[in-house]
């Protein structure tokens, strides 16, 4: 598989709710960075930390959370995913849609680094009881 196909398979596993498939391409020491300002901001190291600190918490906090990918761009060892997050906050009942860019770095077909770029304000607003 090409690096772009590996990342496309990760997104397909996410769509299917297949956690094992999502984690399959991750290196044992993957560094997964959620954007500053995003509710899960920070860097998680290792597949288990990503599964528990990101994927499980998104499912816990959001009803119908999705990452719909429009494009996967192949730049060799770097793959870019572009799309839209959406979901409804389980506490406030407010929904959101926010564009994202994912920057994936692979070495020998393993994901070693991930960085999220997202309009976090839209996500935080959906978690807030106040309105603009």
C-alpha positions as CSV (number, residue, x, y, z in Angstrom):
1,X,0.0,0.0,0.0
2,X,1.1,3.6,-0.6
3,X,1.2,6.0,2.3
4,X,-2.0,7.7,1.0
5,X,-3.8,4.3,0.8
6,X,-2.7,3.6,4.4
7,X,-4.3,6.9,5.6
8,X,-7.4,6.4,3.5
9,X,-7.7,3.0,5.1
10,X,-7.5,4.7,8.6
11,X,-10.3,7.0,7.6
12,X,-12.4,4.1,6.3
13,X,-11.9,2.3,9.6
14,X,-13.0,5.4,11.4
15,X,-16.1,5.6,9.3
16,X,-16.8,1.9,10.1
17,X,-16.2,2.4,13.9
18,X,-13.3,-0.1,13.6
19,X,-10.8,1.0,16.4
20,X,-8.3,-1.8,15.6
21,X,-8.3,-0.7,12.0
22,X,-7.8,2.9,13.0
23,X,-4.8,2.0,15.2
24,X,-3.3,-0.6,12.8
25,X,-0.9,1.8,11.0
26,X,0.4,3.6,14.1
27,X,4.0,3.2,15.2
28,X,4.4,2.2,18.9
29,X,5.7,5.7,19.7
30,X,3.4,7.7,17.5
31,X,3.1,11.4,18.5
32,X,-0.5,12.5,18.0
33,X,-1.1,16.3,18.4
34,X,-4.5,17.8,18.9
35,X,-4.6,21.5,18.1
36,X,-4.3,24.2,20.7
37,X,-7.8,25.4,21.6
38,X,-9.4,22.1,20.7
39,X,-11.0,20.4,23.8
40,X,-8.5,17.6,23.6
41,X,-5.5,19.8,23.0
42,X,-2.1,18.2,23.6
43,X,0.2,15.5,22.4
44,X,-0.5,11.8,23.0
45,X,2.3,9.3,22.7
46,X,1.5,5.7,21.6
47,X,-1.6,4.1,20.1
48,X,-3.2,3.4,23.5
49,X,-2.9,7.0,24.6
50,X,-4.5,8.1,21.3
51,X,-7.3,5.5,21.6
52,X,-8.1,6.5,25.2
53,X,-7.2,10.2,25.2
54,X,-8.7,11.1,21.8
55,X,-11.0,8.5,20.2
56,X,-12.8,7.3,23.3
57,X,-13.3,10.8,24.6
58,X,-14.7,12.0,21.3
59,X,-17.3,9.2,21.5
60,X,-18.0,10.0,25.1
61,X,-18.5,13.7,24.6
62,X,-20.2,13.8,21.2
63,X,-23.2,12.1,19.7
64,X,-22.5,11.2,16.1
65,X,-19.0,12.7,16.0
66,X,-17.6,12.3,12.4
67,X,-14.5,13.2,10.5
68,X,-15.7,13.3,6.9
69,X,-12.7,13.5,4.6
70,X,-13.0,15.3,1.3
71,X,-9.4,14.8,0.1
72,X,-6.3,12.8,0.8
73,X,-3.2,14.5,-0.7
74,X,-0.1,12.4,-1.3
75,X,3.3,14.2,-0.6
76,X,5.3,11.0,-0.2
77,X,6.2,10.5,3.5
78,X,3.7,13.3,4.4
79,X,0.0,12.8,3.8
80,X,-2.6,15.6,4.2
81,X,-6.3,14.8,4.9
82,X,-8.8,17.6,4.5
83,X,-12.4,17.5,5.6
84,X,-15.1,18.4,8.1
85,X,-15.7,17.4,11.7
86,X,-19.3,17.3,12.9
87,X,-21.2,16.1,15.9
88,X,-23.6,17.1,18.7
89,X,-22.4,17.8,22.2
90,X,-23.9,15.3,24.7
91,X,-24.1,18.0,27.4
92,X,-25.4,21.1,25.6
93,X,-27.2,19.4,22.7
94,X,-25.5,21.8,20.3
95,X,-24.2,20.7,17.0
96,X,-21.2,21.9,15.0
97,X,-19.4,21.5,11.7
98,X,-15.7,22.6,11.5
99,X,-13.2,22.2,8.7
100,X,-10.0,20.4,9.5
101,X,-6.6,19.5,8.0
102,X,-4.7,16.5,9.2
103,X,-0.9,16.3,8.7
104,X,0.3,12.7,8.7
105,X,4.0,11.7,8.8
106,X,4.9,8.1,7.9
107,X,8.2,6.1,8.1
108,X,8.3,2.6,6.6
109,X,4.5,2.5,6.2
110,X,4.0,3.4,9.9
111,X,2.4,6.6,11.2
112,X,5.0,8.3,13.4
113,X,3.4,11.8,13.8
114,X,0.0,13.3,13.4
115,X,-1.0,17.0,13.7
116,X,-4.5,18.4,13.7
117,X,-5.4,21.9,12.4
118,X,-9.0,22.9,13.0
119,X,-11.3,25.8,13.7
120,X,-11.5,25.0,17.4
121,X,-13.8,27.9,18.2
122,X,-16.7,26.2,16.5
123,X,-16.2,23.1,18.6
124,X,-15.8,25.0,21.8
125,X,-18.9,27.0,21.0
126,X,-21.0,23.8,20.7
127,X,-19.7,22.8,24.2
128,X,-20.8,26.2,25.7
129,X,-24.1,27.1,27.2
130,X,-23.7,30.7,26.0
131,X,-24.3,31.9,22.5
132,X,-22.5,34.4,20.4
